[in-house]
Amino acid sequence: KNQVEQSPQSLIILEGKNCTLQCNYTVSPFSNLRWYKQDTGRGPVSLTIMTFSENTKSNGRYTATLDADTKQSSLHITASQLSDSASYICVVSATRLTGGGNKLTFGTGTQLKVEL
Amino acid sequence: DTEVTQTPKHLVMGMTNKKSLKCEQHMGHRAMYWYKQKAKKPPELMFVYSYEKLSINESVPSRFSPECPNSSLLNLHLHALQPEDSALYLCASSQVVRTVVSYNEQFFGPGTRLTVL
């Protein structure tokens, strides 16, 4: 069964500090992994997308890593800001099958709170 | 236009009411989705439309009735809902390439916060 697990479940950090969120997956065959940021009561917004051959990808203060061998990904946030407070969701997609497609497998998210 | 819009933003309804949620995109995407998301949980897929035809129904109760009147619009008709149906309802869209739905490149709307009294 395809699964995506994230840790920690929640995290509180001070403004300006860095943090790293973890994602472990068992989705197979792997196609890509995407990190989303979801503000409370809003739809998810894509931060990064990584395919099998990519080890790292950055988007501003967000840097995602992927280890396809160990099936792990991380999202590193640098110099956190109050506006970074949100849920961060790891979403993994399996390789499309001929004539069809696979659903996304969502992680349960990490709730990040950035405080003064 | 790279946006998925949803209306209304908030909806409060009684268990005997009939209401509809609307979703619109103008990115030329031919796959559209409805998700249900409870607080602090990941989104759960409800329906997928491909080329305006229902391709996936994740065993959703019949009190939820989707409709795709054209390639830009997706509706979710609600009738006789239960309080446990209160949630954030998300719409998403993605491309379809040579009949294959690009599930992994979905754009999400902001959601409709539904409260059933």
Interface residues (C-beta under 8 A of the other chain):
Chain A: S31 N32 R34 Y36 G41 R42 G43 P44 V45 S46 I49 S87 I89 S93 R96 G99 G100 G101 N102 K103 L104 F106 G107 T108 G109 Q111
Chain B: V4 Q6 K40 K41 P42 P43 L45 I56 L88 L90 A92 T99 V100 V101 S102 Y103 N104 E105 Q106 F107 F108 G109 P110 G111 R113
